Amino acid sequence: MNPPRSVLEADGIELHLSGRKILQSVYIKLETGQITGLLGRNGSGKSCLMKSVMGLMPTGSQSVRVDNKYIEKPYQKPGLIRYLPQQPFIPPSLTLQAAFDWYGVKTEEIARDYPTLYQRRNQKISTLSGGEKRLAGVLLILTSNVAFVLLDEPFLHLMPVQIEQVAATIRQESRRKGILLSDHRYETVLGLSDPVYYLNTGGRTIRLTTPEQNLRDLGYIY
Ligand SMILES: Nc1ncnc2c1ncn2[C@@H]1O[C@H](COP(=O)(O)OP(=O)(O)OP(=O)(O)O)[C@@H](O)[C@H]1O
């Protein structure tokens, strides 16, 4: 039996940083069983939006609802949401195995699709390559036992075959999770996501209707 659907909506997010308006009247909706894409130019505020949805930014107003209930600090609610930042976040002195244990994820789950990384499970994070570290971080968040995950540039540093494999894992995990996917590999994002939002400079989201054409018109692609 499929688990009941859950919906996370964020609307009216307003964010000012250092006197600059970063986000205004942002709307975004995530639903378990769905991958939602988020595109936008460098500096448009995608990472800030994800951190705001987590409850990690000084947005000033209640704006995140899960199944119609306001949640003030979503990141504090067990089993609800996890966020993959662009920067490395796993303590380098931990082994890969210890990091997975800490997040409550079984390394055996990645053994079949990521055999090379699995073989490195007893190595410290600090001894992994840049791409291996990124892959470990992506899988840690993506396979966590939570309802929603926010992925900020999950394909960064990954080689093409690994990008394909991670895309397949994102699709697989989306059967039971709501996933927000942001990455400048827009073709991969468009191939995986429906709906797709574009964060306009000025901090408003637009839902794309004919994505490639819209992205051309918005000057995101040639
Ligand atoms: N703590 C902060 N204080 C002041 N300004 C900030 C802070 N964090 C981010 N910004 C600014 O907010 C804007 C949006 O940043 P953000 O990292 O969200 O962009 P992005 O869309 O994720 O960009 P990219 O595609 O380059 O990763 C940028 O202009 C950035 O300089």
The ligand as a Tripos MOL2 file, in Angstrom:
@<TRIPOS>MOLECULE
LIG
   31    33     1     0     0
SMALL
NO_CHARGES

@<TRIPOS>ATOM
      1 N1         24.3790   35.5560    4.5970 N.pl3     1 LIG1
      2 C1         24.2400   36.3970    3.5770 C.ar      1 LIG1
      3 N2         24.3680   37.7410    3.7540 N.ar      1 LIG1
      4 C2         24.2150   38.6050    2.7340 C.ar      1 LIG1
      5 N3         23.9030   38.2280    1.4730 N.ar      1 LIG1
      6 C3         23.7700   36.9130    1.2410 C.ar      1 LIG1
      7 C4         23.9310   35.9290    2.2660 C.ar      1 LIG1
      8 N4         23.7140   34.7060    1.7330 N.ar      1 LIG1
      9 C5         23.4480   34.9140    0.4320 C.ar      1 LIG1
     10 N5         23.4690   36.2280    0.1420 N.ar      1 LIG1
     11 C6         23.1880   36.8410   -1.1750 C.3       1 LIG1
     12 O1         21.9020   36.3910   -1.5810 O.3       1 LIG1
     13 C7         21.8850   36.2140   -2.9970 C.3       1 LIG1
     14 C8         21.3400   34.8460   -3.3100 C.3       1 LIG1
     15 O2         22.2990   33.8610   -2.9240 O.3       1 LIG1
     16 P1         22.0430   32.3100   -3.1520 P.3       1 LIG1
     17 O3         23.2560   31.5960   -2.6680 O.co2     1 LIG1
     18 O4         20.7510   31.9380   -2.5720 O.co2     1 LIG1
     19 O5         21.9490   32.2420   -4.7580 O.3       1 LIG1
     20 P2         21.7780   30.9860   -5.7020 P.3       1 LIG1
     21 O6         20.5870   31.2330   -6.5550 O.co2     1 LIG1
     22 O7         21.7720   29.7270   -4.8930 O.co2     1 LIG1
     23 O8         23.0870   31.1000   -6.6020 O.3       1 LIG1
     24 P3         24.0010   30.0190   -7.3720 P.3       1 LIG1
     25 O9         23.2230   29.5180   -8.5460 O.co2     1 LIG1
     26 O10        25.1750   30.8340   -7.7840 O.co2     1 LIG1
     27 O11        24.3650   28.9440   -6.3710 O.co2     1 LIG1
     28 C9         23.2920   36.4330   -3.5040 C.3       1 LIG1
     29 O12        23.3710   37.7100   -4.0940 O.3       1 LIG1
     30 C10        24.1540   36.3830   -2.2520 C.3       1 LIG1
     31 O13        25.2480   37.2310   -2.3440 O.3       1 LIG1
@<TRIPOS>BOND
     1     1     2 1
     2     2     3 ar
     3     2     7 ar
     4     3     4 ar
     5     4     5 ar
     6     5     6 ar
     7     6     7 ar
     8     6    10 ar
     9     7     8 ar
    10     8     9 ar
    11     9    10 ar
    12    10    11 1
    13    11    12 1
    14    11    30 1
    15    12    13 1
    16    13    14 1
    17    13    28 1
    18    14    15 1
    19    15    16 1
    20    16    17 2
    21    16    18 1
    22    16    19 1
    23    19    20 1
    24    20    21 2
    25    20    22 1
    26    20    23 1
    27    23    24 1
    28    24    25 2
    29    24    26 1
    30    24    27 1
    31    28    29 1
    32    28    30 1
    33    30    31 1
@<TRIPOS>SUBSTRUCTURE
     1 LIG1         1 GROUP 0 **** ****
